Amino acid sequence: MKTNHRQLIGKLAITFSMFGNKLKHFAPIAGAAASFLSATALRRTLSVGLGLAALLGVSATGATNVASECRPAWSETPTPPGSNSFYAVVALAQDDVWAVGSRYDGIDDRPLAEHFDGAQWVTMTIPAPGMGAAYLRGVGGSSGTDVWAAGYQTTHSGTIKTLVEHYDAAAWTIVPSPNPASSASYLSAVAAVTTNDIWAAGHYLEGAFYRTLVEHWDGASWTIVQTPNPGEGSNALNGIAVRGPNDIYAVGYQSNLSGTVTSTLVLHFDGTSWNVVPSPNPGQPSSLAAVLAAPDGQTWAAGFYYDGTQGRTLLLHGDDSGFIAVPGEDFPGEGNVLLGIAAAGPGNLWACGYHYPNGTSDYQGLIEHYDGEQWSRVSSAQGDTYTYLAGITAWPPGAGWAVGNTLTTTIAESVCEIQVNDVGFIPRTAGAILGDTVGWSVTGSVAQRLVDASGMTLFDSQSRAPGSSFQFSFNSAGTYPVSDTANGATSTIA
């Protein structure tokens, strides 16, 4: 049976209910469900399950006992147990990675911050704002001594306010953040230019519609910065990314008055003001969840759209003059949604989210990769059914983390691609399991070409420029020699 777009949005809304506290705050993001739900109904959804009392802070700490070796395919690393949720991740160094979200304490959802130190994930002490639930939806920073997390808090009276917390290498503290004259204000993402130049994006409720919300930290205080609202109905921002003080992007969605048309929304800050950037809408609805402003000048945005038959990944590429849609690789006949995007190099990008067979509620994590030429699906570790990946981070030369949730707890996946330089492979031997998509990152000064040296001609990367990458899925057991025709070096995947 075919699914129309209202059925798709309804399915997403049902999924929020099915996951309970783990997905309820994704209603404004995943599939622009907020456009099809009244603001009052959405607020009720966000407030479901709040208890009568809450702890004043997060005092428990924990750590995983097993450190997993980083492999050239996405692999799960243990995270501390508990009824926890991850919504965002940032890597400030290979041994300085932060994931934020919420944890359920038996009464309410409370802020969650976990840190990876190069060996294990550790739950950090982080304060809660007081009575009611609180969620951290975005994380960013300029260094390991300057980490910011942003989200929102609820009160038992139903008011929803912005929440900003800061880590200075000694402790997390709550930093006051402004709220428009609204009963509901949310921050969805945060990004750092410098220590005294931090940006956060989200939305707030004005009457029956959402309005874009951008806040700025100047080293002394957070202030609201004026942003456009081109949609006649709701306008919301889900992601923000910075390339410099005069080159900042925020993305989300806009809708018409009736909420029957939902379109992508891209804003750009040029150092003086925020302006709307033209962006395509290949289907209805179309919505953006995350944006990437890479140091090399590339700007990408990720989300989803509905093509009349199924939900599809949406990948946009462009600049402040406009964006174009670039095809992703979807699971045929299934719903496909992207929630995060990151870059490990100019030709080495990652996007994450989830997919699900139409007519089922078995959500599974989704990771897609861009090798400088096209996007393709790659293997993803799966905790169990009902898995989605909410955030992703990456850095040269081909390493990254993706975080999200299963039905019961958090999930964290890492990848460390094999480096291919001018003289050989690092490492020369790498392990893989059946079904792994193994990645190679070209780190030398000249182009490289990787070929299957087993005689079976399984793959040939063709010429790959420095900064680009190559992926291949090993779907048969065995040991596979790999040769670089540019320098004669060999390696083994076993």
C-alpha positions, -999 to +999 in steps of 0.1 A: +000+000+000+013+034-009+017+060+019+008+096+014+027+124+031+001+128+058+004+091+066+042+095+067+040+124+092+015+105+112+039+075+113+066+098+126+043+112+152+033+076+162+070+068+164+076+096+189+048+082+210+062+047+207+096+057+218+081+077+247+106+101+263+134+091+238+119+108+207+092+132+219+114+163+215+123+153+179+088+163+168+100+196+154+129+180+136+122+146+122+100+151+092+086+185+102+059+168+122+054+201+140+039+215+107+011+189+109+004+191+146-011+221+163+013+240+185-009+231+215-008+194+207+029+195+202+034+212+235+013+185+251+035+159+234+066+176+248+051+176+282+039+140+284+051+120+314+065+148+335+066+139+372+058+159+403+093+164+415+129+163+401+164+162+414+182+196+415+213+183+396+230+153+381+254+138+406+259+103+394+289+094+374+298+063+355+321+048+329+322+020+305+346-007+315+356-018+280+374+004+254+368-007+219+394-006+192+386+019+165+381+000+132+379+011+095+341+004+095+315+019+118+315-001+151+297+002+184+316+013+215+300+007+249+284+036+267+274+038+304+241+020+311+209+037+320+177+051+305+197+077+286+194+094+252+220+110+230+210+138+206+243+155+196+281+149+195+312+170+189+349+160+187+373+187+199+402+162+196+405+124+191+405+119+229+381+148+237+346+139+224+314+151+240+278+136+236+248+153+252+212+145+256+190+135+285+187+108+312+156+095+329+159+095+367+126+077+374+107+110+377+118+133+349+143+136+320+174+155+332+204+169+312+231+143+302+267+149+292+291+121+285+328+124+276+351+101+256+387+104+267+403+082+240+396+050+260+360+050+273+328+070+277+323+086+311+291+102+324+299+137+337+283+156+365+260+183+350+235+205+367+197+204+361+178+237+360+153+227+387+117+214+386+106+197+354+123+180+325+154+192+307+171+182+274+204+191+258+199+190+220+232+205+207+269+206+216+298+225+203+330+243+215+361+261+206+384+239+227+384+213+255+382+241+280+353+258+263+324+234+256+287+246+252+255+226+252+221+240+244+185+227+246+154+235+266+138+229+300+102+224+310+082+234+341+053+215+356+031+245+346+038+238+309+063+266+302+093+256+280+124+277+282+159+277+266+187+260+284+224+267+279+252+250+298+290+256+297+321+234+305+354+251+314+375+219+320+365+220+357+327+218+358+295+222+339+274+253+349+241+267+337+245+300+318+214+323+317+199+325+282+171+348+270+136+338+260+112+356+237+078+365+252+066+330+246+053+299+264+077+277+246+113+284+235+137+258+223+174+256+213+183+228+189+220+234+181+251+253+191+284+261+173+315+280+182+336+305+162+358+315+191+355+316+229+337+349+227+317+341+196+292+313+201+259+308+182+228+288+191+197+282+170+161+270+176+126+283+176+099+297+198+061+297+198+043+329+189+005+323+189-001+292+168+032+292+149+069+287+155+094+315+148+131+312+142+153+318+172+190+326+171+211+336+201+247+348+204+273+347+231+298+376+231+319+365+260+297+382+286+260+373+279+236+356+255+214+378+234+187+372+208+196+381+173+169+391+148+163+365+121+138+363+092+107+342+091+098+337+054+071+311+059+035+324+065+030+297+091+057+281+112+095+287+108+120+266+129+157+261+130+172+227+137+209+231+129+236+257+129+272+256+116+300+282+115+329+287+092+340+321+105+325+352+122+310+363+088+300+330+074+274+311+095+245+289+084+213+278+101+187+254+086+153+240+094+118+243+078+090+267+070+053+261+064+023+278+050-006+290+072-025+257+071+005+236+076-002+216+045+030+227+028+064+223+045+096+235+028+133+237+036+147+268+052+183+280+050+196+312+066+230+328+063+248+353+085+273+376+067+286+394+097+259+420+097+225+403+093+208+370+088+193+364+053+172+337+036+192+316+011+172+299-017+169+261-012+151+234-032+122+212-021+122+180-041+091+167-024+064+175+001+071+179+029+108+188+028+127+196+060+164+201+071+178+189+104+215+197+102+241+218+084+278+216+078+301+245+070+334+228+064+367+247+066+375+240+029+344+261+019+319+233+014+284+238+028+260+209+031+226+204+047+208+172+055+172+162+062+144+144+045+116+148+020+086+127+008+084+119-029+048+107-029+058+071-023+084+070+004+105+092+027+139+100+012+171+115+025+176+151+015+212+164+009+217+200-002+250+216-014+257+252-020+266+286-006+250+319+003+237+324-032+217+291-032+217+254-028+210+224-050+198+189-041+223+160-044+211+124-045+216+102-015+213+064-015+180+054+002+167+020+012+141+013-015+105+012-004+114+025+031+113+058+050+147+074+051+156+104+074+190+122+080+195+140+113+233+149+112+262+156+088+299+160+093+332+162+073+365+144+077+379+160+045+368+177+013+359+144-002+351+125+029+317+134+044+293+115+066+256+118+073+235+098+098+198+092+107+175+062+104+154+042+080+124+020+085+104-004+062+070+011+053+042-004+074+065-013+103+080+004+134+114-013+132+137+018+129+174+012+122+204+035+121+214+049+088+249+062+078+257+076+043+291+086+030+303+111+004+336+102-013+340+134-034+318+121-062+286+106-048+267+096-016+262+060-008+250+039+022+275+022+044+272-004+071+262+007+106+264-010+139+230-017+154+222-020+191+188-036+185+156-027+168+143+008+171+178+024+166+183+059+153+214+080+150+208+116+160+243+133+157+276+128+140+311+144+141+342+138+121+378+150+117+408+143+094+421+119+083+389+099+082+377+094+118+343+101+134+317+093+159+279+089+155+256+088+185+219+080+190+196+057+208+180+023+209+147+016+225+164+012+259+197+031+260+223+051+241+245+040+212+278+053+201+296+042+169+331+051+158+352+048+126+389+052+118+395+048+081+427+033+068+451+061+057+466+058+023+496+081+018+523+084-008+543+054+005+518+030+019+489+021+042+483+029+079+477+003+093+489-023+068+465-049+083+430-041+094+402-063+107+366-065+094+335-085+100+311-099+074+290-070+060+314-042+070+318-012+048+356-005+051+368+030+044+402+044+031+412+080+034+437+094+009+461+115+030+491+118+007+501+146-016+492+128-049+463+107-061+460+071-052+442+041-067+431+011-047+424-023-063+415-057-051+447-078-053+430-111-048+425-117-085+387-115-081+385-079-093+360-071-065+368-033-065+387-006-082+386+029-066+399+046-098+421+076-091+413+093-058+426+128-051+442+138-017+414+145+008+390+121-008+381+086+002+369+052-009+344+027+006+338-010-001+315-035+016+329-070+023+299-093+020+319-126+019+342-140+045+379-143+038+412-124+037+415-097+011+448-082-002+445-045-013+471-028-036+477+008-043+487+011-079+501+046-074+530+035-051+529-003-052+521-007-015+499-035-003+477-041+027+453-067+040+417-068+052+410-098+072 
